């Protein structure tokens, strides 16, 4: 947490949460802790540019996080997403819910 992603600019003072390359159920608890800590900050920038593998559990965590952040009035944006992350979210109909940026070119 706290580093600038390679996909775009992160606003000064924003909390940046980077996702692991293998973002599946085994890493969900660690990501949950990072996201929970960032929930008290605003704005929050999510960096999904390095994700190679993602599962439904990880996407469910992101949906729950987005909803919690919205309830608290916090702004959440993306510095970027990988093709696998975008494709998985799209297949489950979650790309819009997660407010993902446009699909990156392969």
C-alpha atoms as a printed R data frame, in Angstrom:
    type eleno elety resid chain resno       x       y       z
1   ATOM     1    CA   UNK     A     1   0.000   0.000   0.000
2   ATOM     2    CA   UNK     A     2   1.121   3.535  -0.633
3   ATOM     3    CA   UNK     A     3   3.077   3.082  -3.832
4   ATOM     4    CA   UNK     A     4   2.305   4.535  -7.208
5   ATOM     5    CA   UNK     A     5   1.047   2.063  -9.772
6   ATOM     6    CA   UNK     A     6   2.499   1.928 -13.247
7   ATOM     7    CA   UNK     A     7  -0.795   2.585 -15.038
8   ATOM     8    CA   UNK     A     8  -1.329   6.271 -14.274
9   ATOM     9    CA   UNK     A     9  -0.974   9.129 -11.839
10  ATOM    10    CA   UNK     A    10  -2.024   8.880  -8.218
11  ATOM    11    CA   UNK     A    11  -3.229  12.070  -6.550
12  ATOM    12    CA   UNK     A    12  -1.100  13.419  -3.727
13  ATOM    13    CA   UNK     A    13  -2.392  12.211  -0.379
14  ATOM    14    CA   UNK     A    14  -4.306   9.296  -1.889
15  ATOM    15    CA   UNK     A    15  -3.958   5.797  -0.492
16  ATOM    16    CA   UNK     A    16  -2.890   3.409  -3.246
17  ATOM    17    CA   UNK     A    17  -3.689  -0.277  -2.772
18  ATOM    18    CA   UNK     A    18  -1.944  -2.613  -5.192
19  ATOM    19    CA   UNK     A    19  -3.273  -6.080  -5.864
20  ATOM    20    CA   UNK     A    20  -1.068  -9.170  -6.113
21  ATOM    21    CA   UNK     A    21  -0.369 -10.929  -9.409
22  ATOM    22    CA   UNK     A    22  -2.133 -14.029  -8.085
23  ATOM    23    CA   UNK     A    23  -5.262 -12.450  -6.602
24  ATOM    24    CA   UNK     A    24  -7.272 -15.467  -5.572
25  ATOM    25    CA   UNK     A    25  -8.806 -16.822  -2.398
26  ATOM    26    CA   UNK     A    26  -5.420 -17.418  -0.728
27  ATOM    27    CA   UNK     A    27  -4.658 -13.664  -0.800
28  ATOM    28    CA   UNK     A    28  -8.107 -12.356   0.030
29  ATOM    29    CA   UNK     A    29  -7.493 -12.012   3.781
30  ATOM    30    CA   UNK     A    30  -4.331  -9.958   3.242
31  ATOM    31    CA   UNK     A    31  -6.100  -7.739   0.698
32  ATOM    32    CA   UNK     A    32  -9.060  -7.399   3.053
33  ATOM    33    CA   UNK     A    33  -6.731  -6.012   5.743
34  ATOM    34    CA   UNK     A    34  -5.146  -3.571   3.302
35  ATOM    35    CA   UNK     A    35  -8.507  -2.421   1.988
36  ATOM    36    CA   UNK     A    36  -9.938  -2.113   5.503
37  ATOM    37    CA   UNK     A    37  -7.001   0.100   6.505
38  ATOM    38    CA   UNK     A    38  -7.462   2.228   3.390
39  ATOM    39    CA   UNK     A    39 -11.205   2.566   4.021
40  ATOM    40    CA   UNK     A    40 -10.440   5.215   6.623
41  ATOM    41    CA   UNK     A    41  -8.604   7.289   4.023
42  ATOM    42    CA   UNK     A    42  -9.942   9.184   1.056
43  ATOM    43    CA   UNK     A    43  -9.373   9.178  -1.811
44  ATOM    44    CA   UNK     A    44  -8.350   5.565  -2.394
45  ATOM    45    CA   UNK     A    45  -6.762   4.408  -5.634
46  ATOM    46    CA   UNK     A    46  -6.815   0.718  -6.526
47  ATOM    47    CA   UNK     A    47  -4.056  -0.688  -8.717
48  ATOM    48    CA   UNK     A    48  -4.953  -3.878 -10.529
49  ATOM    49    CA   UNK     A    49  -2.336  -3.565 -13.258
50  ATOM    50    CA   UNK     A    50  -0.255  -6.541 -12.115
51  ATOM    51    CA   UNK     A    51  -3.087  -9.060 -11.647
52  ATOM    52    CA   UNK     A    52  -2.493 -12.206 -13.728
53  ATOM    53    CA   UNK     A    53  -4.996 -14.485 -11.995
54  ATOM    54    CA   UNK     A    54  -8.184 -13.554 -10.191
55  ATOM    55    CA   UNK     A    55 -11.132 -15.511  -8.864
56  ATOM    56    CA   UNK     A    56 -14.703 -14.790  -7.852
57  ATOM    57    CA   UNK     A    57 -13.781 -14.468  -4.173
58  ATOM    58    CA   UNK     A    58 -11.355 -11.638  -4.942
59  ATOM    59    CA   UNK     A    59 -13.940  -9.869  -7.091
60  ATOM    60    CA   UNK     A    60 -16.535 -10.225  -4.323
61  ATOM    61    CA   UNK     A    61 -14.094  -8.558  -1.935
62  ATOM    62    CA   UNK     A    62 -13.677  -5.633  -4.335
63  ATOM    63    CA   UNK     A    63 -17.444  -5.243  -4.762
64  ATOM    64    CA   UNK     A    64 -17.971  -5.245  -0.982
65  ATOM    65    CA   UNK     A    65 -15.150  -2.719  -0.581
66  ATOM    66    CA   UNK     A    66 -16.610  -0.393  -3.226
67  ATOM    67    CA   UNK     A    67 -20.005  -0.504  -1.481
68  ATOM    68    CA   UNK     A    68 -18.510   0.164   1.958
69  ATOM    69    CA   UNK     A    69 -16.479   3.059   0.610
70  ATOM    70    CA   UNK     A    70 -19.543   4.568  -1.092
71  ATOM    71    CA   UNK     A    71 -21.570   4.300   2.131
72  ATOM    72    CA   UNK     A    72 -18.839   6.267   3.905
73  ATOM    73    CA   UNK     A    73 -18.725   8.860   1.139
74  ATOM    74    CA   UNK     A    74 -15.191   7.934   0.099
75  ATOM    75    CA   UNK     A    75 -13.929   8.277  -3.431
76  ATOM    76    CA   UNK     A    76 -12.435   5.118  -4.945
77  ATOM    77    CA   UNK     A    77 -10.774   5.088  -8.348
78  ATOM    78    CA   UNK     A    78  -8.457   2.880 -10.355
79  ATOM    79    CA   UNK     A    79  -4.947   3.629 -11.548
80  ATOM    80    CA   UNK     A    80  -5.386   0.727 -13.972
81  ATOM    81    CA   UNK     A    81  -6.405  -2.885 -14.392
82  ATOM    82    CA   UNK     A    82  -4.883  -5.861 -16.154
83  ATOM    83    CA   UNK     A    83  -6.604  -7.696 -18.994
84  ATOM    84    CA   UNK     A    84  -7.245 -10.790 -16.805
85  ATOM    85    CA   UNK     A    85  -8.846  -8.658 -14.071
86  ATOM    86    CA   UNK     A    86 -10.985  -6.765 -16.550
87  ATOM    87    CA   UNK     A    87 -12.059  -9.932 -18.378
88  ATOM    88    CA   UNK     A    88 -12.993 -11.779 -15.167
89  ATOM    89    CA   UNK     A    89 -15.017  -8.820 -13.882
90  ATOM    90    CA   UNK     A    90 -16.730  -8.429 -17.263
91  ATOM    91    CA   UNK     A    91 -17.634 -12.111 -17.468
92  ATOM    92    CA   UNK     A    92 -19.367 -11.828 -14.099
93  ATOM    93    CA   UNK     A    93 -21.051  -8.538 -15.008
94  ATOM    94    CA   UNK     A    94 -19.018  -6.593 -12.441
95  ATOM    95    CA   UNK     A    95 -16.948  -4.217 -14.585
96  ATOM    96    CA   UNK     A    96 -19.486  -1.415 -14.224
97  ATOM    97    CA   UNK     A    97 -20.187  -2.166 -10.553
98  ATOM    98    CA   UNK     A    98 -16.459  -1.890  -9.843
99  ATOM    99    CA   UNK     A    99 -16.188   1.235 -12.021
100 ATOM   100    CA   UNK     A   100 -13.260  -0.293 -13.878
101 ATOM   101    CA   UNK     A   101 -11.437   1.855 -16.408
102 ATOM   102    CA   UNK     A   102 -11.524   0.871 -20.078
103 ATOM   103    CA   UNK     A   103 -10.120  -2.533 -20.972
104 ATOM   104    CA   UNK     A   104  -6.374  -2.280 -21.487
105 ATOM   105    CA   UNK     A   105  -4.957  -3.349 -24.814
106 ATOM   106    CA   UNK     A   106  -3.300  -6.749 -24.757
